[in-house]
């Protein structure tokens, strides 16, 4: 083998190992789900699957097996010498992504068996536990914040167990129960996510919730659900499976949730509402009206009107949109038996969820808003609206949204229009839905500049551009890469 061939082989082996690790990370992000990966492959990023951006996969049993089996197969394929070395590398390179997909599919059955065993053990442990009040939280967005706020409020009166951030699946709940449930726990707050009908029913049968919160319904994951109606039915499974007290805490500002509340009434569930709009034709003995919202330097203040009494709330979290999540948590705590004054008082102890509207110290006296936990149209608009309160330059680093189905273009146009009204500079992390987003910006008659920029280019620009008092909003998981390059310091 001459030196030129050796260098080509070395480079090609490096590229294949690079891609193996990158694909393993991508499968992890897509939760090893074929349906989610299929949607990804229809995006601009997915169409360039042969040239992925490098991402190191997490250390987990499944990612380890996926990487190990693929590299082992790669070695065996080369050792067998069916073809010349360069032709073998070409074949494996071209077939690498589908080959790893086959491994993922082969892992599904043993994974299912293992998960079923753990879930069964968790159910046995829960049934053997003393009486424990369980709260379920679901919705298209807002559920993680609401779950965290409710856990904090309830901790004033209960020993609380709550699901960990993002672990809102049956196996995530099972692992939490098996590792962390102790005899002293008296309240359990469970976030429930879903991509199709039946998943929330499975979780509800596990934990037997008595109080359920529906935060909101929107276009999120429409490529998976197929329609808003299917999303509503999937999320309603929480309410349908309530036991004991059977109280549903419903967001009356979301028309889809209002419709679901009527379903709940017909099913004999007690419906409690929370709303910022007064008056509304709501029929319930328990309505939490939100009034007098004020943003302050270190948080928000507002009032809750409940049973003809007014309660003042102060919470050290940013973003007016958080008042709905906080009020949902207060309402659920009251439904669980807490005095409303105690629940309201506990709001002073709330904290921003990491990577959700988290304020950080930026370079040159600027401010970073880390909102990289997730992305959806309503959450994006709410975060951008918050930037109106900022007085100097406003920069948005934005990851375009996927899995919105037929709503993809209209949602990006809507977010783009608002971003154009508010922001001075907009950096997109990839080319997905760039055209409708840019058209939205242009429709706002804005002079904001929009560009698809790599993390390294973004951080270089920001280091030169930012000055004291400027604000940068990092929205969506991919925007975290820019923050990492810039460095983070919590305020």
N, C-alpha and C positions, 0 to 999 in steps of 0.2 A: 504494500500500500504506500503510494508516494505521499509526500508531505501535503499536497493540495487536497487529495482525497481524505487524508487524515483530518485536516482542519475542517473540511465540510462535514465529515461524520461527527466530529466533536461538537460542532455548532448545532447540527441537527439533533443529536442526542440531548443537548442542553435545551433546545426548543421544545422537544417532546416532553421532557420532565417538567419544564416550565408550564406547558399546557395541561399536563396531568394535575398539577397542583391547582392551577387556575380553574379547571373544570370541576375539581372536587369542591372548591370554594363555591362555585356557581350552584352546584347541586345542593350544597348546604343552605345557601340563601333561598333556594326554591323549595326547601324542606323535603328534598328527595321525592317530590311529587311530579309525575309525568305531565299532569295537566298544566301545572304552572310553568314547567320548562317549555312545553309546546307553545304557550303564549309568549314566552320570552323570545323564542326563535322567530316570531313574526315581527319583532321590533328591529330597528336599525342595528342595535347592538347584537341581537341574535343572528342577524344575517352575516355578521362578521365573526362567526363563532370559531373559524379556523385561526383567527388572530386575536385571542382574548387579552384583555388587560390582566396583568399579573395580580393575583390575590392569594395570599397564603390561607389554606383551609384551616379551620379550627381543630384543636386536638380533641377528637371524640372517637369512640369506637367505630362508628359508621364511616367517618371520613378516613380513618386509619385503614380500615379494611379495603375501602374503595381505592385508595392510593397504593397500598401494598399489592393488592391483586393485579392492578393495572401495570405497575412497574415490573412485577414478577412475570406477567404475561409478555411484556415488552422484551425482557431479557431472554425468555424462552424462545420467542419468535425470532430474535436475532441469532441466537445460538443454533437454532435448527438449520439455518442457512438454506432455506427453500429458494431464495433468490440472491442476487448480488446484494451487498450491504446497502448500497444507495437505493436500490429498488425496494428493499425491505423497509428502510426508513420511510420512504415515500408512502408505501402502502399503510404502514402503521400510523403515520401522521394523518393521512386522510380518513382512516377508519377509527381514530382514537375517540372522538366524541361519541359516535353511536356505540362503540364498544363499551365505554364507561356507562352509557345508558342501559345497556344490557346487564351490566353488573348491578346497577341500581335496581333494576327490575327483579333480578335473581335474589337480591337481598330483601325484597319486600315480604316474602313468605316467612323466613326466619324472624324478621323484625316484627311481623304481625303476631307470631306465636309468643315471642318474648314480651311484647307490649301487652298482649292479652293476659299473660301470667302476672305481670306487675300490676295491671289494673285490677285483676281479681284480688290480689293480695291487699291492694289499697282499699278496695271496697270492704273487705273483711275487717281491716283495721278501723275504718270509719264506722262500721256497724257495731263494733265492740266498744267504741268510744262513748263516753257519757254524752248526754243530750247537749248538742252544740248548735247554735243558731247559724244558719248558712245563708249568705247573700251571693247572688249571681249577678254579674255585670256583663252586658254585651251591647253591641251596636257597631256601626260601620267605623266610627271614630270616637275618641273621647273616653273609651272604656278603661285604658290603662291609668290615666290621670284620675278618673273617678274612683277606680279600685284603690289606688294609693291614698287618695284623700279619705275615703271611707275607712280604710284600715287605721289611719292616724286618728280620726275622730273616735272610732270605736275603742281604741286603746285606752281611752280615759275611763272606760267602764268594763272592758272585757280583756281577756287574754286572747289576742288576735293572731290567727294564722292567715296569711294571704298568699296568693299565687305570686311567683316571681315575675319580673318584667319579661314580657313576650312569651312566657311559657303558659299559653292559654289553650292547650290541647289536652285530650284525655291522658296521654302519657306524661305530659308536664305536670298535671294535677296529681297523678299517681305517684310520681317520683317525689313530689313535695310532701305528700301525705306519709309515704314510707320513711322519708329521711327526717322530717321536721315536726310531724304531729306528735304532741305530748299530751299526757292526761290533763294538764292544766288549761289547755286551750278551750275557750268557751264560745268563740265566734270564728267563722271561717268565711273569708271574702274571696270569691273565685271569679276571675276574669275568664270569659268564654269566647274564643274566636272560632270562626268557621269559614269554610270555602264552599260548602254545599249543605243541602238539607240532611238532617240526621245526626250531624256531628254534635250539635248543642244538646240534643236529646240524650245522647250517650253520656255527656258530661253531667247533665242534670240527674240522670238516674244514678250516677256515681255519688254525688254529694248531697242530693235531696235539698235544694234551696227552698227557703220559705219566702224570701224577699228577692225580687228581681228588678234590675234597673235596665231600661233600654235608653241609651244615650242619644242616638240619632241613626238615621238611615240615609245613605247617599249612594253615589255611583261606584264606590269602592268594590273591586273584585267582580265587576259585571261580566268579564270574560269567563269567570268561573261559575257564577250564579246563573247568568243568562238573562236575567231581568230583575228590575227592582222588586217586583212581586215575589220572586223566588227568594231574594234577600230578606224581605219582610217575613216570609214564612219560616226561613231558617232561623232568624233571630227570635221569632216568636216562640220557638220551641222552649226557650227558657221559661216564659210565662206559662205556657201550656203544661209544663212539668213541675210547677210550684207545688209544694206540700205545706202542711201546717197552716201558718198564718195566711198564706197566699195573697201577698201584697205586691203589686206592680208599681214601680216608680217610673213614670213616663214623661218624656220631654215634649211638652205641649207646643213648643216652638217648631217642631219638625212635623210636617203634615203626615208623613208616612207613619210616624210613631203614634200620632193621634188616631189614625185609622186602626192601628194595632191595639190601641187602648179600648176601642169599641169591641174588637174581638175578645179582649180580656173580660170585659163586662158580661158579654154573652156567655163566657165560660165560667162565670161565677167568681172571678178574681177581683179583689178590692183594688181599685185604681187610684193612685195618688199622682198628682201632676206637679211639675215645676215649670215656670214660664217667665219670660221677660215681657210678654205682651199683655197689657191690661186694658180693658177687660176682654175676656174671651168666653165663648159659650161652652164652658166646661162644666160637666156635671160630676161633682165629687165633693165629699166632705173634707178632703185634704188637698188643698192647693197652696203651693209655695210660690208666692209672687216675688219676683226679683225687681228691686227698685234702686234708684240713686247710685248707679255705678260710677265710681271715681277711680282713676288710675293715679297712684302716687309713686314716688321715686323707687320705693322698695316693695311695691305690691299693689293690691287692689282693696278697695272698700266698697261695700254695698249694703243694702238692707233686704231682709226677707220679711214679707208680710205673710203671716200664717195664723189662721183662726182669729182674725181681727186684731192681732198684736204685731208690732214691728220690732224686729231684732237686727241689731247692727253687727255686721260681719267685717272682719279685717283679716286678710291673709297675705303672707309674704311670697306671693307668686305673681308673675307678670302675664299680662294679656287679659283684656276684658272678657274674652270668650271663656275663660276659666270659671267665671261666675256660675255658669250652668252646671259644670262638672262638680263644683263645690256644693251647690245647692242640691244636686242629686244625692250627693253623699250625706248631706245634713238630713234630707228627707228620709233616706234609707235608715240612718241611725235612729231617727225618731220612730220610724216604723218598727225598728228592732227593740224599742223600749226606752231609749235615752230621752231625757228631758231636752227640749229644743235649746234651752239656754246653755246647757252643758255642751251640746253639739256645736253650737255657734261659737262658744268660747274656745273650743278645741281647735277651731280653724286657724288660730294664731300660731299653731305648731306645724301647719302644713309646709311642705317643701316642694320645690319644683322637681319633677321626675327627671333624672339624668337624661340629657339629650332631648328634653322637651321644653322648649322656650326657656332654656337655661342661660342665664346671663353670665358672660365671661369677660375678663379684662383682655382687651386687644392691644396690638402694637400701637405706639405713638399716641396713647391715650384714647384709642377708639374702643368701641364696645362690640363684642361678638354675641350673637344670639344663636345658641346651638339648639336647633330644632331638627336634628338629623335622625331621630328615632324612627320616624315613618313619614309618609306623605300621602295625602289625598286632597281632593279639590277644596273641601270646606276648611280643613286644617290649614292648607296653604293660604287661602284667602284670609283666614283669621290671623295668621302670623304676619302676613304682609300688612294687614290693617293696623296691627300694633305699631308698625314702623312709622305710621303717620305721627305718632307722638314724639318721634325723634326729630331734632331741629336741624341737624347738619346733613352731610351727604349720606345717602342710603344705598347700600349695595346688596344685591340678592345673588346668592350662589344656590342654584336650584336644580334638583334632579327631576326631570320629567317623569310623569306618572304612567304606570302600565296597569293592565288588568281592568281597564275602565270600559272595555267593550265598545259599544256603539256611542258611548258618551265621551270617548277619548278626545276627539277634536274639539267639541264644544266646551269640555271642561278645561282643556289647555288654553283655548281662546279666552275663556272667562278669567282664568288666573292670570294670563298674560295681560289682559286689559287692566286689571287692578294693579299688577306689578308696574305697568307703564305709567299709571297715575301716581304711584308712590315712589318708585325707585329711580335713582340716577344711573346706575350701571347694573346690568343683569348678565350673569354668567350661567350658562346651561352646562351641566356635567356630561351630557351626551346628546346625540342628534335626534333621539326619539321625539316625535311630535314637535319638532322645532318650527315647522311651517305654521301650524295653527297658533302656537304660542306667540310667535313673532307677529302674526297678523293681529292677535289680540293686543299686543303692545302698541302696534301702529294705529289701531282703532281708537286708542286713548289720546291721540294727538300728542304723544309724548316724544321727548327728545332722548329718551333713555336708549342707551346702546345695548344691543343684545348680541352675544357671541357664545359659541360652543368652545369652551376652553378647558385644557387639561388641568389637573390639580397643580402641577408645578407652575404652569403659566399663570394660573389664578393667584397663587400665593406670591409670585414675583410682582405681579401688578399691584396687589393689595399692599405689599411692603412699601412701594413707592407712592401709592395713591392716598393711603389713609392718613388722617390727621386727627387731632384731639376732638372728641365728640362725635365722630363719624360712627355709623352703625352698619354692621354686616350681618345679614340673616343667612344662616346656613340651613337649607331646607332639603331633607331627604338624605338617605343613607350615604350616597356617593359624595355628598358635600362634606362628609366627615374627613375624607382624605385631604381636603384643603386645610381644614382646621388642624389636622395632625401635623401637616407641614409647617403651619404657622406657629404651632404650639398653643396650649390651652392653659389658662389660669382662671380658676373660679373666682367670681367677685365675692 
